[in-house]
Amino acid sequence: MKTFWAFLRTEQRSVGFYRMDFLLKVLYSLIAMYGVRSLWSVLYAQDPAIVGRPLSSMITYAMLAVALDIIFYPSALSTAPQNYIAGQVRTGRIDTDLLRPMDLQKQLLARNGGAALFGAVWLVLPAWFIGVLFFGMELPPDLLYGAAFLVSGILSFLILFSLNFILGLVCFATTDIRQITMAYSGILTILSGKLIPNWLYPKWMQALINVLPFRCIFETPLNIYTGAVSSAGIGYSLLLQILWAAVLIILGKGMWLGVHRYLTVQGG
Amino acid sequence: MRELKFHIKMYGSLLKMTMKGILQYRTDFWISLVSVVLLNGANIVQLSVISWRFKALGNWQVGDLLVLYGLFMISWSIFSVFFRKLSKIEEEIVNGSFDVYLLRPVSPFLQLVGGDINYTGLCDTIMGIALVMTGLVMTGIQWDWKKICWFIIFVLSGGTIVVCLRFLISCVTFWMTKAGALSSLFTQIYLLTQKYPVTIFGRGFRFLVTGLVTVAYLNFYPAVYLLDKPDAPYWLCRIAPLIAMGWVVIAAVVWHIGLQRYNSSGG
């Protein structure tokens, strides 16, 4: 936890230098938010029954997805584990990471978590605020939902981090993961409920999505925020997220231990 | 006239040299093709699901949307195949390699453009053509020779518009060092016009992409004309070549002013 705050402080320091860049990033996501808002307004006017929820709730879902994407897009942060590992493997500096007294997975989580929290406060929050003020975004139904959304968002981040970490480990085998990263980003975009809400997919596709972890990244927190789940359902949603996060973190850890052993053999 | 011939010959030999250089990396092409399909795949899936559930987006059916998306890719690929180097002016100015062009007796523009042909950009062309053809089959519209001529005119105009816009954004480097922000802003705007017909947006945005940034001329207006859509008057679509020419004039003027400015600051 101490390391986490240390990484967070370093991130925090950079804000003074790049204030203009931050303003622009918020502006970019406002343009994208305007885009999805227009899209869903037109589709709602065409057939409200298919959208299946009130327009204000739908545009809130879509715009919040865009805002969260600032930090949840797989390679949005330069500290994302797959970006970091790829860079270190390519330049051969990965050995310095192994020398540190902290496990690689924890190191990267602290680094990436700091950047994500920082991005959440300085990028997502302003975008959300402007969305609420000018774009007709709704607030969560009550305080419980709001708090549950924050918890769910943190769990989303953990799941995303773990998937990214596993992707980064592939780099040790292939040295270049750019193409795999593109495929992965595409899959995540389609299956996470970010671009298309899952209830619009055909039945067989929904069944597939339900057994995959991707929907926990966007759909779960967004459904909680918009009040689309009952208060009893919140518990179940969060539990599912915790389960996926645990499974993926352990899987990543196991894979890393395997890779590490192989690396030592190579070095010895 | 003799000067023009010289320039064309120079461009040819510059291209030949670059081609020889990159032909060594043939697998790059296949990898790029896969990435282009994957990168655009998510958008295509989104458009397909939306038009499957809602029957259409506004009055645009799935076939129309594929043509809209494909046209954008084809026009854009003209830039990414032949002129991608233009977006690297910033880099070249910063690391000083731009000065080399000014010392040689060939126009700096030609040297910049001739120094690079990015044949992986052809993947965009291939996917774009595939999307347009699929879209046309789905809509059942058949193009007569007149439409085919207009298709070529639209693609060339669209390509010219992208090249000029990207070029102008890079030229901003002559005045201020950070053109990257402007370029990302441009990206955000065209991402919306690439995917969706601009009629779903408000009046302000439509004006922005028609009259100011004109990215709607890459795909929306061509598609309206080529697919007989009622979304815009046809004369507004057919002025695409005029708009492209307008941008060429502006780009040429800015380039010359920029070069002069660069000289003075370098001296």
HADDOCK unambig.tbl for C-alpha pairs under 7 A between the chains (distance, minus, plus):
assign (segid A and resid 28 and name CA) (segid B and resid 185 and name CA) 6.32 0.50 0.50
assign (segid A and resid 28 and name CA) (segid B and resid 188 and name CA) 6.15 0.50 0.50
assign (segid A and resid 31 and name CA) (segid B and resid 188 and name CA) 6.71 0.50 0.50
assign (segid A and resid 32 and name CA) (segid B and resid 188 and name CA) 6.87 0.50 0.50
assign (segid A and resid 35 and name CA) (segid B and resid 192 and name CA) 6.41 0.50 0.50
assign (segid A and resid 38 and name CA) (segid B and resid 200 and name CA) 6.28 0.50 0.50
assign (segid A and resid 38 and name CA) (segid B and resid 201 and name CA) 5.69 0.50 0.50
assign (segid A and resid 39 and name CA) (segid B and resid 200 and name CA) 6.59 0.50 0.50
assign (segid A and resid 42 and name CA) (segid B and resid 58 and name CA) 6.74 0.50 0.50
assign (segid A and resid 42 and name CA) (segid B and resid 200 and name CA) 6.42 0.50 0.50
assign (segid A and resid 43 and name CA) (segid B and resid 57 and name CA) 6.69 0.50 0.50
assign (segid A and resid 47 and name CA) (segid B and resid 54 and name CA) 6.90 0.50 0.50
assign (segid A and resid 179 and name CA) (segid B and resid 35 and name CA) 5.97 0.50 0.50
assign (segid A and resid 182 and name CA) (segid B and resid 35 and name CA) 6.46 0.50 0.50
assign (segid A and resid 182 and name CA) (segid B and resid 38 and name CA) 6.53 0.50 0.50
assign (segid A and resid 182 and name CA) (segid B and resid 39 and name CA) 6.25 0.50 0.50
assign (segid A and resid 183 and name CA) (segid B and resid 38 and name CA) 5.62 0.50 0.50
assign (segid A and resid 186 and name CA) (segid B and resid 38 and name CA) 6.23 0.50 0.50
assign (segid A and resid 186 and name CA) (segid B and resid 39 and name CA) 6.20 0.50 0.50
assign (segid A and resid 186 and name CA) (segid B and resid 41 and name CA) 6.91 0.50 0.50
assign (segid A and resid 186 and name CA) (segid B and resid 42 and name CA) 5.45 0.50 0.50
assign (segid A and resid 189 and name CA) (segid B and resid 42 and name CA) 6.51 0.50 0.50
assign (segid A and resid 190 and name CA) (segid B and resid 42 and name CA) 5.80 0.50 0.50
assign (segid A and resid 195 and name CA) (segid B and resid 46 and name CA) 6.82 0.50 0.50
assign (segid A and resid 196 and name CA) (segid B and resid 46 and name CA) 6.31 0.50 0.50
assign (segid A and resid 200 and name CA) (segid B and resid 53 and name CA) 6.96 0.50 0.50
assign (segid A and resid 201 and name CA) (segid B and resid 49 and name CA) 6.87 0.50 0.50
